[in-house]
Amino acid sequence: MTELTSVRLDRWLWAARFFKTRAQAKRAIEGGKVQLRQARTKAAKEIGVGCELTIRRGDMIQIVNVTGLADRRGSATIAQTLYRESDASIERRETDRSRRKMERAGLTVPSTRPTKRDRRELKKLKEGNQCRA
């Protein structure tokens, strides 16, 4: 077995389990969701150990340093050894997660559809007490 010196970016993202398929990884790269050293890149770009990647998936942004190379998808434990997330990235992710949790804490989803009376009250609440002359 030969030791890898570089691997395609889309293949590495797939092997490191950031995306479920290479096609998803390629679309993310082309959409600017994955950056190499804070610059847009292409899916076929060869990366090596020591590269810094910024990966955005939904609201979550991860800044990772490549510590290992793989061109095949393996187990999750092996995939975790391929990168190291920066401390600032971990801290930002945790604060965002706790903020979203607090925002959702006050949300109560009704179990049934609103009645006609409920809809009228919601409409009054949204419109405020506007005076109609």
Backbone torsions as a table, in degrees:
resi	resn	phi	psi	omega
1	MET	NA	132.8	-177.3
2	THR	-92.5	149.2	177.9
3	GLU	-83.2	130.4	-179.0
4	LEU	-78.8	137.7	174.8
5	THR	-105.1	-24.3	176.5
6	SER	-156.4	157.5	-179.7
7	VAL	-149.3	152.6	178.6
8	ARG	-61.5	143.5	-177.5
9	LEU	-61.2	-45.6	-178.6
10	ASP	-64.5	-37.1	179.0
11	ARG	-68.1	-39.3	179.1
12	TRP	-67.0	-42.7	178.6
13	LEU	-60.3	-38.1	177.7
14	TRP	-69.0	-44.3	-178.8
15	ALA	-67.7	-32.4	179.6
16	ALA	-84.3	3.3	174.3
17	ARG	65.7	32.7	171.7
18	PHE	-81.0	-28.4	178.2
19	PHE	-134.2	149.6	-176.6
20	LYS	-73.5	-31.0	-179.8
21	THR	-131.9	160.6	175.9
22	ARG	-67.9	-31.8	179.0
23	ALA	-63.9	-41.0	176.8
24	GLN	-64.3	-40.5	178.5
25	ALA	-63.2	-42.4	-179.8
26	LYS	-63.6	-43.5	178.4
27	ARG	-62.9	-39.2	179.3
28	ALA	-65.5	-40.7	179.3
29	ILE	-65.5	-46.8	-179.6
30	GLU	-65.6	-29.1	178.9
31	GLY	-83.1	0.7	178.4
32	GLY	82.4	12.6	-178.9
33	LYS	-80.9	-17.0	177.9
34	VAL	-121.2	125.8	-179.7
35	GLN	-124.3	145.0	177.5
36	LEU	-108.5	115.1	-177.1
37	ARG	54.0	49.6	179.0
38	GLN	57.2	30.1	177.6
39	ALA	-137.6	145.1	177.4
40	ARG	-63.2	152.1	-176.8
41	THR	-143.5	-179.0	178.8
42	LYS	-111.5	159.0	-177.0
43	ALA	-63.9	-31.3	-176.9
44	ALA	-84.9	0.7	-179.8
45	LYS	-60.9	130.8	178.4
46	GLU	-82.5	127.9	178.0
47	ILE	-117.4	157.7	179.1
48	GLY	-133.3	-177.7	179.2
49	VAL	-64.9	135.4	178.9
50	GLY	101.8	-9.3	179.0
51	CYS	-71.1	145.7	177.7
52	GLU	-107.3	124.6	-179.2
53	LEU	-116.5	141.2	171.6
54	THR	-111.4	118.5	-174.6
55	ILE	-119.1	122.8	179.5
56	ARG	-113.2	121.1	177.0
57	ARG	-128.8	106.0	-176.5
58	GLY	67.2	-128.2	178.4
59	ASP	-85.3	-11.1	-173.5
60	MET	-90.9	130.6	176.4
61	ILE	-119.3	127.6	178.6
62	GLN	-120.7	134.9	174.1
63	ILE	-111.1	115.4	-175.2
64	VAL	-125.0	149.3	173.2
65	ASN	-107.8	132.5	-179.3
66	VAL	-74.6	122.5	179.6
67	THR	-112.6	-13.0	179.5
68	GLY	-153.7	160.9	-178.4
69	LEU	-120.2	142.4	175.1
70	ALA	-152.1	142.3	176.3
71	ASP	-113.2	3.6	176.0
72	ARG	-125.0	146.6	179.8
73	ARG	-80.8	126.6	179.4
74	GLY	-119.2	-156.1	-179.7
75	SER	-72.6	165.2	-179.2
76	ALA	-64.7	-35.3	179.5
77	THR	-66.5	-37.0	176.8
78	ILE	-69.9	-40.1	-179.7
79	ALA	-61.8	-35.2	179.8
80	GLN	-68.1	-20.8	178.7
81	THR	-82.9	-8.0	-177.1
82	LEU	-81.9	-14.0	-178.2
83	TYR	-148.2	164.4	173.9
84	ARG	-133.7	123.4	-179.8
85	GLU	-82.3	139.9	-178.8
86	SER	-68.8	153.1	-178.7
87	ASP	-62.9	-40.0	179.3
88	ALA	-63.5	-37.4	178.8
89	SER	-65.8	-43.2	179.1
90	ILE	-63.2	-44.7	-179.4
91	GLU	-63.4	-43.9	179.0
92	ARG	-63.1	-41.1	179.4
93	ARG	-63.5	-41.5	179.9
94	GLU	-67.0	-41.0	178.6
95	THR	-67.1	-39.1	176.7
96	ASP	-63.7	-41.1	179.8
97	ARG	-63.0	-44.2	-180.0
98	SER	-68.1	-35.3	177.8
99	ARG	-64.4	-44.8	178.5
100	ARG	-63.8	-37.4	178.8
101	LYS	-64.3	-41.8	178.7
102	MET	-66.9	-37.6	178.5
103	GLU	-64.6	-36.8	-179.2
104	ARG	-80.2	-14.4	-176.1
105	ALA	-61.8	-34.7	-178.6
106	GLY	-86.0	-5.0	-176.7
107	LEU	-84.0	124.5	173.7
108	THR	-120.6	121.0	-178.7
109	VAL	-87.9	124.3	-179.8
110	PRO	-67.3	150.0	-177.6
111	SER	-84.7	-18.7	179.6
112	THR	-129.3	170.4	176.7
113	ARG	-69.1	149.7	178.1
114	PRO	-68.2	144.6	177.4
115	THR	-78.6	175.7	179.4
116	LYS	-61.7	-40.4	178.7
117	ARG	-63.6	-43.6	178.3
118	ASP	-60.1	-41.6	-179.7
119	ARG	-65.1	-40.0	177.4
120	ARG	-62.4	-43.0	179.5
121	GLU	-65.7	-38.8	176.1
122	LEU	-63.7	-40.7	179.7
123	LYS	-63.8	-43.1	177.3
124	LYS	-61.6	-42.2	-179.1
125	LEU	-64.2	-41.6	-179.7
126	LYS	-69.4	-41.4	-177.6
127	GLU	-78.7	-24.2	-176.8
128	GLY	80.9	-174.3	179.5
129	ASN	-92.3	74.8	-179.8
130	GLN	-85.1	136.7	-179.9
131	CYS	-87.1	125.9	-179.5
132	ARG	-110.2	111.7	-179.0
133	ALA	-108.4	NA	NA
